[in-house]
Amino acid sequence: MAVYERVESKKAPSNSKGIMRWMMDNLFSSPLNSALTILAIAFLLWIIPPFIKWSIIDANFKGTTSHDCTGDGACWVFIKMKLDMFLYGFYPIAEKWRVNLTYGLFFLLMIAFKYLKSSIGKIILALVYFIIAFILIRGGMFGLVGVETTKWGGLLLTIVISAVGIVCSLPIGIIFAFGRTSDLPIIKSISVTYIEFIRGVPLITILFMSSVILPLFFPEGITFNKLLRALIGITLFEAAYIAEIIRGGMQAIPKGQYEAADAIGLSYWQKMLLIILPQAMKVAIPNLVGTFIALFQDTTLVLIIGLFDLLAVVQLASSDSHWLGYETEGYVFVAIVFWVFCYAMSVFSKKLENRFNTNLK
């Protein structure tokens, strides 16, 4: 007769779980960690309470002029009265519904992406969205009043520059990554020269070159506006960094994948586009998103060629004689907006990593 013993599960000791155990393991695990934790807490207590007092407790939220801002707190009235300028730049107020509709269609696009399974369908839908967004913002057709790019500014211009830079630089970067790994000497030399030249020059120089030197390469009578020149420069600059990120992802793919693709008779492009590139993109997701976040932040450099992005518009609004001395509130507003967008991209990156994670757990 088999004898079975009943084994009762025992609970973990109370001193091995809970917030106190977590703090001991992560914050006070050693004398050095304890000292660093105490210093960090002291630093937070030094900066957070005064900031809360300035930004919330003593802040001014009501009013329409600078005279309504009293005391030592923040004057959020300045942000409220200049909000349209921060969001739309010099875009006609009567036409700002077109910008709002573009933002709304973008959120609908994200929802459609969530339920649409076909990659080709997603690409087509994205292309349709960009065409509609361009028509809405630019106007000049279908009965819409044309709005020159010189009137684009603020958050609108920041989003346009970063979105176009990301979308256009990604395929160009992939092509140069293929070129740098190619066995054809001429193609490889051209790719290496381009990538190393761009990576050795700061973005501010590229913007100057695209604004001043680029028009010299086109026939007389053909001109591009400042925004298009900036988009070309940013796209070419970003493509070089993306090419290296993609190349790094390709190097992480085991050699057996290449050999297996060759063994089943795939052509070069079939092998690269169907086998290697998808795996390389999965590996490169964190670095790619980091580069896109850096691009979003670098859009503030377009001020040097006369374009007024979000930061430039805030600086311009702070120089208004009726609102002198409130640039701090403007910079805090810019910091919050940039943090929201960058954090959203980081969260999206994490979701992509989890979705395409094929490692066994």
Secondary structure, DSSP 8 states (H G I E B T S, - for coil): -------------GGGSSHHHHHHHHTSSSHHHHHHHHHHHHHHHHHHHHHHIIIIIS-B-S-SSGGG--SSS-BHHHHHHTHHHHHHBT--GGGHHHHHHHHHHHHHHHHHHHH---HHHHHHHHHHHHHHHHHHHH-SSTT-----GGGB-HHHHHHHHHHHHHHHHHHHHHHHHHHHT-S-HHHHHHHHHHHHHHHTS-HHHHHHIIIIIGGGGS-TT----HHHHHHHHHHHHHHHHHHHHHHHHHHTS-HHHHHHHHHTT--HHHIIIIIIHHHHHHHHHHHHHHHHHHHHHHGGGGGGGT--BHHHHHHHHHT-GGGTT-HHHHHHHHHHHHHHHHHHHHHHHHHHHHHT-----
